[in-house]
């Protein structure tokens, strides 16, 4: 069983007016928006690859692609590094018996 990723807690103070403008009704919603924005910017800056970004946000590959489209991020949507990581993941899952072998 995989161990949970360690969590870093931060406190961010923003004006109530900004929180209201962002449409966040709860601190949890605002926190989610902040995480999504941080991951998206990290992806745009090539500090995080697509598969890792999707995993951080709990998105499927299709949901991640839709997220990028929603935020008008279409360049580098899927890189060679992303493909290599996906292939490595598939090989690992097959080796662990979690996927059937290639026919």
C-alpha positions in Angstrom: 0.0 0.0 0.0 1.3 3.4 -1.0 2.1 6.0 1.7 0.2 9.3 1.5 2.2 12.2 0.2 3.3 14.5 3.0 1.3 17.7 3.1 2.7 21.2 3.6 0.2 23.6 5.3 0.5 27.3 4.5 -1.6 30.3 5.6 -2.6 32.8 3.0 -4.2 36.0 4.0 -6.3 37.7 1.3 -8.9 40.5 1.4 -12.5 39.3 1.7 -13.4 41.3 -1.4 -10.9 39.2 -3.4 -12.3 36.0 -2.0 -15.7 37.1 -2.9 -14.6 38.1 -6.5 -13.1 34.7 -6.9 -16.5 33.1 -6.2 -15.3 31.1 -3.3 -18.1 30.4 -0.8 -15.9 28.6 1.7 -12.2 28.5 2.7 -12.1 25.0 1.2 -13.2 26.2 -2.2 -10.7 29.0 -2.1 -8.0 26.6 -1.1 -8.9 24.4 -4.1 -8.8 27.3 -6.5 -5.3 28.3 -5.1 -4.0 24.8 -5.5 -5.3 24.5 -9.1 -3.8 27.9 -9.9 -0.4 26.9 -8.4 -0.4 23.6 -10.3 -1.4 25.2 -13.5 1.3 27.9 -13.3 3.9 25.2 -12.4 2.8 23.2 -15.5 3.0 26.3 -17.7 6.5 27.0 -16.4 7.6 23.3 -17.1 8.2 22.7 -13.4 5.5 20.0 -13.3 4.6 17.5 -16.0 1.1 16.8 -17.1 0.7 13.4 -15.5 2.1 14.7 -12.2 -0.1 17.8 -12.3 -3.2 15.6 -13.0 -2.3 13.3 -10.1 -1.8 16.2 -7.7 -5.2 17.5 -8.5 -6.8 14.1 -8.5 -7.8 14.4 -12.2 -8.0 11.6 -14.8 -6.1 12.2 -18.0 -9.3 13.3 -19.7 -10.2 15.7 -16.9 -6.7 17.1 -17.0 -7.0 17.8 -20.7 -10.3 19.5 -20.2 -8.9 21.5 -17.4 -6.1 22.7 -19.7 -8.6 23.5 -22.4 -10.8 25.4 -19.9 -7.8 27.5 -19.0 -6.7 28.0 -22.6 -3.5 26.1 -22.1 -3.0 24.1 -25.3 0.8 24.4 -25.9 2.8 21.5 -24.6 -0.4 19.7 -23.5 1.4 16.4 -23.8 5.2 16.1 -24.0 7.6 13.3 -24.8 8.5 13.3 -21.1 4.8 12.9 -20.3 4.6 9.9 -22.7 7.8 8.4 -21.3 6.4 8.7 -17.7 3.1 7.2 -18.9 4.9 4.3 -20.5 6.9 3.7 -17.4 3.8 3.8 -15.3 2.1 1.2 -17.6 5.2 -1.0 -17.4 5.2 -0.7 -13.6 1.5 -1.5 -13.3 1.9 -4.6 -15.6 4.9 -5.8 -13.6 2.8 -5.4 -10.4 0.0 -7.4 -12.0 -2.4 -4.5 -11.9 -2.7 -4.5 -15.7 -2.9 -7.5 -18.1 0.2 -8.2 -20.1 0.4 -7.0 -23.7 -1.0 -9.5 -26.1 
